[in-house]
Amino acid sequence: MSKLYSCSECRMNYRDPKIARKCREWCKKYRSCNLEIIKHAVNE
Ligand SMILES: [Zn+2]
């Protein structure tokens, strides 16, 4: 079982902590989702 990292702003889950952090920074700054980031999200 792999650990998932979630964005505390949009609640998307990621396998890569670096991407999760990127997402969180983006969400805080822009209040919207970046398609380039959320395409890495996993749905579990
Ligand atoms: Zn996010």
PDB file of the backbone (N, CA, C, O) and the ligand in Angstrom, with CONECT records:
HET     ZN  A 101       1
ATOM      1  N   MET A   1       0.842  -1.190   0.000  1.00  0.00           N
ATOM      2  CA  MET A   1       0.000   0.000   0.000  1.00  0.00           C
ATOM      3  C   MET A   1       0.881   1.245   0.000  1.00  0.00           C
ATOM      4  O   MET A   1       1.760   1.391   0.849  1.00  0.00           O
ATOM      5  N   SER A   2       0.646   2.123  -0.938  1.00  0.00           N
ATOM      6  CA  SER A   2       1.475   3.321  -0.990  1.00  0.00           C
ATOM      7  C   SER A   2       0.795   4.481  -0.288  1.00  0.00           C
ATOM      8  O   SER A   2      -0.429   4.611  -0.282  1.00  0.00           O
ATOM      9  N   LYS A   3       1.621   5.304   0.293  1.00  0.00           N
ATOM     10  CA  LYS A   3       1.099   6.450   1.019  1.00  0.00           C
ATOM     11  C   LYS A   3       0.689   7.539   0.028  1.00  0.00           C
ATOM     12  O   LYS A   3       1.345   7.765  -0.988  1.00  0.00           O
ATOM     13  N   LEU A   4      -0.398   8.191   0.354  1.00  0.00           N
ATOM     14  CA  LEU A   4      -0.834   9.284  -0.498  1.00  0.00           C
ATOM     15  C   LEU A   4      -0.654  10.608   0.225  1.00  0.00           C
ATOM     16  O   LEU A   4      -0.793  10.706   1.444  1.00  0.00           O
ATOM     17  N   TYR A   5      -0.351  11.592  -0.545  1.00  0.00           N
ATOM     18  CA  TYR A   5      -0.168  12.931  -0.002  1.00  0.00           C
ATOM     19  C   TYR A   5      -1.290  13.801  -0.529  1.00  0.00           C
ATOM     20  O   TYR A   5      -1.537  13.839  -1.734  1.00  0.00           O
ATOM     21  N   SER A   6      -1.960  14.489   0.349  1.00  0.00           N
ATOM     22  CA  SER A   6      -3.089  15.281  -0.139  1.00  0.00           C
ATOM     23  C   SER A   6      -2.840  16.769  -0.003  1.00  0.00           C
ATOM     24  O   SER A   6      -2.127  17.230   0.889  1.00  0.00           O
ATOM     25  N   CYS A   7      -3.441  17.490  -0.901  1.00  0.00           N
ATOM     26  CA  CYS A   7      -3.422  18.938  -0.843  1.00  0.00           C
ATOM     27  C   CYS A   7      -4.462  19.364   0.182  1.00  0.00           C
ATOM     28  O   CYS A   7      -5.630  18.992   0.075  1.00  0.00           O
ATOM     29  N   SER A   8      -4.046  20.140   1.169  1.00  0.00           N
ATOM     30  CA  SER A   8      -4.979  20.524   2.225  1.00  0.00           C
ATOM     31  C   SER A   8      -5.993  21.552   1.739  1.00  0.00           C
ATOM     32  O   SER A   8      -6.992  21.810   2.411  1.00  0.00           O
ATOM     33  N   GLU A   9      -5.741  22.131   0.586  1.00  0.00           N
ATOM     34  CA  GLU A   9      -6.658  23.140   0.050  1.00  0.00           C
ATOM     35  C   GLU A   9      -7.765  22.518  -0.794  1.00  0.00           C
ATOM     36  O   GLU A   9      -8.943  22.809  -0.590  1.00  0.00           O
ATOM     37  N   CYS A  10      -7.394  21.679  -1.722  1.00  0.00           N
ATOM     38  CA  CYS A  10      -8.408  21.130  -2.638  1.00  0.00           C
ATOM     39  C   CYS A  10      -8.707  19.652  -2.383  1.00  0.00           C
ATOM     40  O   CYS A  10      -9.598  19.078  -3.008  1.00  0.00           O
ATOM     41  N   ARG A  11      -7.970  19.049  -1.476  1.00  0.00           N
ATOM     42  CA  ARG A  11      -8.228  17.656  -1.087  1.00  0.00           C
ATOM     43  C   ARG A  11      -7.907  16.614  -2.163  1.00  0.00           C
ATOM     44  O   ARG A  11      -8.347  15.468  -2.081  1.00  0.00           O
ATOM     45  N   MET A  12      -7.157  17.017  -3.142  1.00  0.00           N
ATOM     46  CA  MET A  12      -6.712  16.045  -4.130  1.00  0.00           C
ATOM     47  C   MET A  12      -5.604  15.200  -3.508  1.00  0.00           C
ATOM     48  O   MET A  12      -4.850  15.673  -2.657  1.00  0.00           O
ATOM     49  N   ASN A  13      -5.516  13.952  -3.940  1.00  0.00           N
ATOM     50  CA  ASN A  13      -4.466  13.072  -3.427  1.00  0.00           C
ATOM     51  C   ASN A  13      -3.403  12.800  -4.482  1.00  0.00           C
ATOM     52  O   ASN A  13      -3.687  12.646  -5.670  1.00  0.00           O
ATOM     53  N   TYR A  14      -2.171  12.749  -3.997  1.00  0.00           N
ATOM     54  CA  TYR A  14      -1.041  12.522  -4.900  1.00  0.00           C
ATOM     55  C   TYR A  14      -0.104  11.480  -4.327  1.00  0.00           C
ATOM     56  O   TYR A  14       0.002  11.312  -3.112  1.00  0.00           O
ATOM     57  N   ARG A  15       0.579  10.780  -5.229  1.00  0.00           N
ATOM     58  CA  ARG A  15       1.582   9.825  -4.773  1.00  0.00           C
ATOM     59  C   ARG A  15       2.912  10.508  -4.490  1.00  0.00           C
ATOM     60  O   ARG A  15       3.727  10.017  -3.709  1.00  0.00           O
ATOM     61  N   ASP A  16       3.114  11.642  -5.136  1.00  0.00           N
ATOM     62  CA  ASP A  16       4.383  12.340  -5.006  1.00  0.00           C
ATOM     63  C   ASP A  16       4.231  13.553  -4.075  1.00  0.00           C
ATOM     64  O   ASP A  16       3.462  14.466  -4.375  1.00  0.00           O
ATOM     65  N   PRO A  17       4.946  13.567  -2.969  1.00  0.00           N
ATOM     66  CA  PRO A  17       4.817  14.687  -2.025  1.00  0.00           C
ATOM     67  C   PRO A  17       5.203  16.025  -2.641  1.00  0.00           C
ATOM     68  O   PRO A  17       4.699  17.071  -2.233  1.00  0.00           O
ATOM     69  N   LYS A  18       6.093  15.991  -3.618  1.00  0.00           N
ATOM     70  CA  LYS A  18       6.502  17.246  -4.255  1.00  0.00           C
ATOM     71  C   LYS A  18       5.358  17.836  -5.054  1.00  0.00           C
ATOM     72  O   LYS A  18       5.166  19.052  -5.081  1.00  0.00           O
ATOM     73  N   ILE A  19       4.605  16.976  -5.700  1.00  0.00           N
ATOM     74  CA  ILE A  19       3.458  17.450  -6.467  1.00  0.00           C
ATOM     75  C   ILE A  19       2.357  17.924  -5.540  1.00  0.00           C
ATOM     76  O   ILE A  19       1.683  18.915  -5.822  1.00  0.00           O
ATOM     77  N   ALA A  20       2.173  17.221  -4.441  1.00  0.00           N
ATOM     78  CA  ALA A  20       1.164  17.643  -3.470  1.00  0.00           C
ATOM     79  C   ALA A  20       1.484  19.035  -2.931  1.00  0.00           C
ATOM     80  O   ALA A  20       0.591  19.858  -2.730  1.00  0.00           O
ATOM     81  N   ARG A  21       2.754  19.278  -2.703  1.00  0.00           N
ATOM     82  CA  ARG A  21       3.154  20.588  -2.190  1.00  0.00           C
ATOM     83  C   ARG A  21       2.940  21.680  -3.242  1.00  0.00           C
ATOM     84  O   ARG A  21       2.488  22.784  -2.937  1.00  0.00           O
ATOM     85  N   LYS A  22       3.277  21.341  -4.479  1.00  0.00           N
ATOM     86  CA  LYS A  22       3.058  22.269  -5.584  1.00  0.00           C
ATOM     87  C   LYS A  22       1.591  22.648  -5.675  1.00  0.00           C
ATOM     88  O   LYS A  22       1.237  23.815  -5.846  1.00  0.00           O
ATOM     89  N   CYS A  23       0.756  21.638  -5.558  1.00  0.00           N
ATOM     90  CA  CYS A  23      -0.687  21.854  -5.633  1.00  0.00           C
ATOM     91  C   CYS A  23      -1.133  22.783  -4.519  1.00  0.00           C
ATOM     92  O   CYS A  23      -1.892  23.723  -4.753  1.00  0.00           O
ATOM     93  N   ARG A  24      -0.663  22.521  -3.311  1.00  0.00           N
ATOM     94  CA  ARG A  24      -1.062  23.332  -2.167  1.00  0.00           C
ATOM     95  C   ARG A  24      -0.633  24.785  -2.364  1.00  0.00           C
ATOM     96  O   ARG A  24      -1.390  25.709  -2.067  1.00  0.00           O
ATOM     97  N   GLU A  25       0.574  24.977  -2.862  1.00  0.00           N
ATOM     98  CA  GLU A  25       1.049  26.342  -3.094  1.00  0.00           C
ATOM     99  C   GLU A  25       0.210  27.040  -4.160  1.00  0.00           C
ATOM    100  O   GLU A  25      -0.147  28.211  -4.038  1.00  0.00           O
ATOM    101  N   TRP A  26      -0.091  26.274  -5.213  1.00  0.00           N
ATOM    102  CA  TRP A  26      -0.907  26.838  -6.298  1.00  0.00           C
ATOM    103  C   TRP A  26      -2.298  27.179  -5.794  1.00  0.00           C
ATOM    104  O   TRP A  26      -2.812  28.263  -6.071  1.00  0.00           O
ATOM    105  N   CYS A  27      -2.901  26.280  -5.069  1.00  0.00           N
ATOM    106  CA  CYS A  27      -4.271  26.487  -4.586  1.00  0.00           C
ATOM    107  C   CYS A  27      -4.360  27.702  -3.676  1.00  0.00           C
ATOM    108  O   CYS A  27      -5.310  28.481  -3.758  1.00  0.00           O
ATOM    109  N   LYS A  28      -3.376  27.857  -2.816  1.00  0.00           N
ATOM    110  CA  LYS A  28      -3.379  28.995  -1.900  1.00  0.00           C
ATOM    111  C   LYS A  28      -3.249  30.301  -2.649  1.00  0.00           C
ATOM    112  O   LYS A  28      -3.923  31.283  -2.339  1.00  0.00           O
ATOM    113  N   LYS A  29      -2.372  30.300  -3.640  1.00  0.00           N
ATOM    114  CA  LYS A  29      -2.071  31.510  -4.378  1.00  0.00           C
ATOM    115  C   LYS A  29      -3.203  31.908  -5.315  1.00  0.00           C
ATOM    116  O   LYS A  29      -3.624  33.065  -5.346  1.00  0.00           O
ATOM    117  N   TYR A  30      -3.690  30.931  -6.076  1.00  0.00           N
ATOM    118  CA  TYR A  30      -4.616  31.257  -7.149  1.00  0.00           C
ATOM    119  C   TYR A  30      -6.066  30.863  -6.884  1.00  0.00           C
ATOM    120  O   TYR A  30      -6.966  31.249  -7.629  1.00  0.00           O
ATOM    121  N   ARG A  31      -6.285  30.103  -5.834  1.00  0.00           N
ATOM    122  CA  ARG A  31      -7.659  29.685  -5.515  1.00  0.00           C
ATOM    123  C   ARG A  31      -8.315  28.951  -6.679  1.00  0.00           C
ATOM    124  O   ARG A  31      -9.528  29.033  -6.868  1.00  0.00           O
ATOM    125  N   SER A  32      -7.527  28.249  -7.441  1.00  0.00           N
ATOM    126  CA  SER A  32      -8.080  27.445  -8.529  1.00  0.00           C
ATOM    127  C   SER A  32      -7.133  26.284  -8.755  1.00  0.00           C
ATOM    128  O   SER A  32      -6.043  26.243  -8.186  1.00  0.00           O
ATOM    129  N   CYS A  33      -7.548  25.343  -9.585  1.00  0.00           N
ATOM    130  CA  CYS A  33      -6.706  24.181  -9.807  1.00  0.00           C
ATOM    131  C   CYS A  33      -5.917  24.301 -11.094  1.00  0.00           C
ATOM    132  O   CYS A  33      -6.391  24.831 -12.099  1.00  0.00           O
ATOM    133  N   ASN A  34      -4.717  23.801 -11.031  1.00  0.00           N
ATOM    134  CA  ASN A  34      -3.842  23.783 -12.183  1.00  0.00           C
ATOM    135  C   ASN A  34      -3.955  22.409 -12.839  1.00  0.00           C
ATOM    136  O   ASN A  34      -3.613  21.395 -12.230  1.00  0.00           O
ATOM    137  N   LEU A  35      -4.430  22.378 -14.068  1.00  0.00           N
ATOM    138  CA  LEU A  35      -4.629  21.093 -14.760  1.00  0.00           C
ATOM    139  C   LEU A  35      -3.340  20.303 -14.872  1.00  0.00           C
ATOM    140  O   LEU A  35      -3.355  19.073 -14.818  1.00  0.00           O
ATOM    141  N   GLU A  36      -2.230  20.996 -15.027  1.00  0.00           N
ATOM    142  CA  GLU A  36      -0.941  20.317 -15.123  1.00  0.00           C
ATOM    143  C   GLU A  36      -0.595  19.597 -13.825  1.00  0.00           C
ATOM    144  O   GLU A  36       0.154  18.620 -13.831  1.00  0.00           O
ATOM    145  N   ILE A  37      -1.138  20.079 -12.722  1.00  0.00           N
ATOM    146  CA  ILE A  37      -0.876  19.442 -11.434  1.00  0.00           C
ATOM    147  C   ILE A  37      -1.929  18.371 -11.145  1.00  0.00           C
ATOM    148  O   ILE A  37      -1.592  17.251 -10.764  1.00  0.00           O
ATOM    149  N   ILE A  38      -3.173  18.711 -11.324  1.00  0.00           N
ATOM    150  CA  ILE A  38      -4.209  17.746 -10.921  1.00  0.00           C
ATOM    151  C   ILE A  38      -4.311  16.542 -11.844  1.00  0.00           C
ATOM    152  O   ILE A  38      -4.986  15.569 -11.507  1.00  0.00           O
ATOM    153  N   LYS A  39      -3.671  16.583 -12.975  1.00  0.00           N
ATOM    154  CA  LYS A  39      -3.671  15.373 -13.803  1.00  0.00           C
ATOM    155  C   LYS A  39      -2.852  14.260 -13.133  1.00  0.00           C
ATOM    156  O   LYS A  39      -2.959  13.091 -13.504  1.00  0.00           O
ATOM    157  N   HIS A  40      -2.043  14.635 -12.153  1.00  0.00           N
ATOM    158  CA  HIS A  40      -1.284  13.631 -11.405  1.00  0.00           C
ATOM    159  C   HIS A  40      -2.047  13.108 -10.197  1.00  0.00           C
ATOM    160  O   HIS A  40      -1.570  12.220  -9.491  1.00  0.00           O
ATOM    161  N   ALA A  41      -3.213  13.651  -9.965  1.00  0.00           N
ATOM    162  CA  ALA A  41      -3.981  13.236  -8.792  1.00  0.00           C
ATOM    163  C   ALA A  41      -4.455  11.795  -8.923  1.00  0.00           C
ATOM    164  O   ALA A  41      -4.705  11.305 -10.025  1.00  0.00           O
ATOM    165  N   VAL A  42      -4.573  11.135  -7.799  1.00  0.00           N
ATOM    166  CA  VAL A  42      -5.098   9.774  -7.800  1.00  0.00           C
ATOM    167  C   VAL A  42      -6.435   9.741  -7.074  1.00  0.00           C
ATOM    168  O   VAL A  42      -6.674  10.498  -6.134  1.00  0.00           O
ATOM    169  N   ASN A  43      -7.278   8.862  -7.524  1.00  0.00           N
ATOM    170  CA  ASN A  43      -8.608   8.766  -6.938  1.00  0.00           C
ATOM    171  C   ASN A  43      -8.775   7.425  -6.231  1.00  0.00           C
ATOM    172  O   ASN A  43      -9.051   6.406  -6.864  1.00  0.00           O
ATOM    173  N   GLU A  44      -8.609   7.440  -4.939  1.00  0.00           N
ATOM    174  CA  GLU A  44      -8.706   6.164  -4.218  1.00  0.00           C
ATOM    175  C   GLU A  44      -9.512   6.337  -2.941  1.00  0.00           C
ATOM    176  O   GLU A  44      -9.705   5.375  -2.197  1.00  0.00           O
TER     177      GLU A  44
HETATM  178 ZN    ZN A 101      -4.677  21.635  -4.410  1.00  0.00          ZN2+
END
